[in-house]
Amino acid sequence: MSQTVIVVNHRAGAGASHIRALADRLAARLGAGTGHVSILNLGDDDKAATPWRQDLQAALAAGSERVFVLGGDGTVLAVASQLLGQPVALGIIPLGTANLLARDLGIPLEPEAAIAALTADPAVTAIDVGCVNGQPFLCASMIGLTTALARTREAIRGQGFVPAALELARKTLRLLWRYPYHRMRLWLDGAQLKVETRALVITNNPIRAHVRPYPSRDRLDSGQLGLYGVHQGPLWELPRLALRIMQGDWSQEPRIFQQQAAALRIETRNERTLVVMNDGERLRLKTPLLYASRPGALRVLKPRDGDPQASDRPMLT
């Protein structure tokens, strides 16, 4: 008898009652044959103290073969971090705002369609996982100004589109005026690079040139990290840079630097710790920051007719 675990974030954007109904429908589909399905609640107000990580590890030890997660990128990362290097496949039912990994795997963004696609004979593929000082990320790790902007966005969530847009614009302008530059020394596969920038983005596999509406990746199994940032320069150039990024011709822009490497070391002149945001989850880590790619460390489910651009190679540990 097959065993499956469903981890549910009841605080995702779809609303608790709707999410509960989605989880019940997913469980019904998965248990329609001879399968056994258990549901673990992450972020349920009624069960906030439930040690879901311990329950998940107990279920895996008992022989669970698949784990489904209902939530956004941060929830997906939390669950995936419990599965690294194990022969257990992760299925993603996207409920967040960006849902970057689901997009790259070709999973439908509509939850009901995602349930149908991942319960109708899905394929299993192994993808890379990025790590910084031992902390994993599946999409991107951000340092500097981008972490402050992400915190600002979270703080104004739920205010309505127009008030939120105005508040975000006001706080963004204030941050651009006041946020300091970081002097960093980088080692990329042993090669040294010095930069002075307000922000760095390190991606798990390089991103495509076009980033609208969200950045995407051609492959999830290249074993490479992507490094992106903007050199120091005048503020009045930022609208032009933003336009070039949206148009997809930023690779030739001298103020934008980009690199690829399997391993990355970041040192700063004066800062002993840095705030890092992995897939939306905020961390404070000691320097130097040591980034690496773990090739094929996570098994995931994908629709057979999707276009994730990831190979079906065996998982590497």
N, C-alpha and C positions, 0 to 999 in steps of 0.2 A: 504494500500500500504506500503510495507516494505521500509525502508530507510537505506542506507549504506553510510559510509564515507571512502574515500581512502586518506591516508596521504602518500605523496611521497617525498623521499629524492633524489633530482636530482643530488646530489654530491656523491652518492654511487659509488662503484667500477665498475658497469656495463656500465657507460657512460650515459650522459643525454638523448641523442636521443633514445637509447635503452630502458631506463627506462620509458620515456614518452610513447613509444609504448606499453610497458608492462602494464602501468596504463590504457591506452585506451582499451586494450584487456580485462583486468580485469573488467573495468567498463561496457563493452559491455556484458560480461557474467552475471554480477550481475544484470544488468538492462534489461535482455532479457525478463523477464516476466512483472510484474507490478511494479517492484522496482524502486525507485528513488536513483540515485547515484551522490554524489558530490565529487570532487577531491580537496584536499588541498595540496599546495606546500610547502615543507620544504626544504630550501637550494637551491631553484631555483634562479639562478643568476638574472633572470628578475623580480622576485617577492621576493627579499630577505627580504623586510620589511613587508611582509604579516604576520599579527598576527595570525598564524595558531592555536594557543592554544585557543584564543577567538572564532575563527570560529568553532573549534571543539566543544567547550562547547555549543555554540549556536545550532549546529546541534544536539547534544545530548539532549538539552532541547526541541528541536522540535520533538524528538521521534526516532532518529536514533538507530537502534538495533544492528548493527555491525560496527566495524571499522577495516579496513585493513591498514597495513603499509608495504611499500616497502622500505627496507633499512637494515642496519646491526644492531648489538646488541645495539649500542648507540641510534640509531633512534627508535628501538623497545622500549627501556626503556623510552625515552622521551614521546612517545605516550601512553605507558602503564600507566605512572604516572598520566595521566589525567583520567584514567578509574578505578582506584582502588576503590573497594567497590561498584561499580555500576553494574547493571544487563545488561551489554553490553559486547559482545564477541569480542575479538581481534584476527584477522587473520594475520599471518606473511608470507610475501613473501620475502624470504631471499636474500639479495644482498650484504652482507658484507663478511668479510674474515673468521671469525670463525662460526658465526651463531649458537651459543651454544644452545639457547633456542629452535630454530627450530629443531636442531638435536635431542634434548631430547623429543620433541613432535612428532617425527616421520614425520616431514614435509619434503618433497623432497627439496634438496638443489638447484635443477635446477628450476629457476623461473617459466617457463612455466608449469612444472610438479606440482609445488606448487599451481599455480592458478587453475589447473584442480582438484587437490585433495581437495582444500578448497572451491570450488564452487559446488562440487558434493555431497551434503548431508553430510557435515562434522559433527563430534560430538563436543559437547561443554563440557569443563571440567574446574574445578576451581583449580588453583594452588596457592602455597604460594608466598609471596613477602617478601624479606628481607629488613630491614631498618636500617640505622645508623644515629642517631641524626635527625630522621625524613626524611632522604633522601633515596628513595627506590633503590633497585637493584634486578634484576631478576636472575642473574647468579652468579657473584662474586664481592666482594669488596676487594681491595688490598691496603696494607699499606707498605711503605718502598721501598726496592730495586726494587720490581716488578713494581711500578709506574714509576720509572726512566727508566727501561727497556722498558716499553710500550711507554713512550714519545720518546725514542730513535728510536723505530721501526716506529712510526708515522713520525718522522723527515726525515727518509731515504726512505720513501715510494715513488715509482716511479723512483728510480735510476737504475732499472735493477737488475736481480737476483744476479749476481756475485758481482758487486760493492756494492750492499746493504748488502749482506752476509758478505763481508770483513769489511765494515764499522760497521755493527752490532757487529761482533766479536771483533773489536778493542775497541769500546766503552764499550762493556760488560766487557772486561778484565779490562779496566780502572775503571769502576764502582765497580767491585769486589775488586779491590785493595784499593779504596779510600772511599767507601760508609760506613758510621758508623753503629754500632750496636745500636739498641734501647733497653733500659731496660724498660720492661713493667710489669705491674701487671694486671692480668686478673681475672675476676670473671665470672664463667660459671655456671649459675643457682645457684649462691650463693657460689660455691666452688672456692677457690682462687688458682691461679697458677702464679708463677713468671717465666719470660722468658727473655733471652737476645738474640735478633735475628735481622737480617737485614730486614726481610720481613714477613708479615702475609698475608694469604689469607683466607677470610671468605666467604663461599659459601652458597647460598640459597638452602638448602638441601645438605646432604653429597654427595661426589663424589665417583665413583667407583675406585677400586685400579688401574686399567689400565687407563692411561691418553693419550694414543696415538690414533690418532694424536692430539685429543683435549680431555679435561676432560669431563666426562658425568656423569649423575645421574640416579640411579635406580628409584627414585621417585621424584615427584615434590610437594608432599602434605604431607610430614612427619611432618611438623611443627618444624623442626630442622634446625639449622645452622651447617655447618661444619667449623672447625678451623684447619688450616694447617700452619706449619712453620718449619724452620731449626734452631736448636740450634747453638750457636757460636762454631766454630771449624776451623781447618786449611783449607786454600784455596785449597790445593792439593787434598782434598777429594771430591771436588765438582763434577769432572767427574764420580767418583764412585757413588755418590748420584744420579746424573742425570740418570745413567744407571739403577740403582735400580728402580727409578721412572718409567722409560720407560718399564721395565720388569714387573712391577706391584707387586713387593715384598717389597715395601717401608714401609709397615705397621709395620714390625719388625725391622726397622732401628732405632737405638737409637738416632741419631742426628735429626731425623724427628719427630715432635710431631703432634698429631692429636687429636681433641676432638669434641664432639657434644653437643649442648645445644640449648634450645629455646630462651635464652637471654644471652647476653655477654656484659660485661663492661670492657673497656680497659683504664688504666691509665698509664701515663709516668712520669718519675722522673722530667725531666726538660722542656719538650715541652708543651707549652700551646695550640698549634695547630698542626695538622698533615695533610699531603696531603693524600687524600683517592681517589682511583679510582673505581667508581661504573660502572661496565659494560663498561669500557673504557672512562667514563666521569670523568674528574679530578675535585676534590673539595678540599677546605681547610676548615677543621672542627675543632671546639674547643674541647679540651679534658675536661672531659673523653668522650670517644666514647661509645655510648650506642647502641648496636645491638639487634635487636629483629626480630622474624619471625611473619608475619601476615598471619595466615593460611587461605587459600582459598580466598585471597583478589582480585584475578584477574581471570576473565573468558577468556578462550582462545579457539580457534578453532583448531581441530586436525583431520587428516584423520581417518576415521573409521577403515581402515585396517593398521594404523600405530602402532608403539609399544612404546608409550611414557612412559609406566609404571606409569601413573597418573590416579587416580580414577575419576569417573564421579559423585562425591558427590556434593550436593548443595553448593553454595557459602556461606562462612561464612563472616560476616561483623563485 
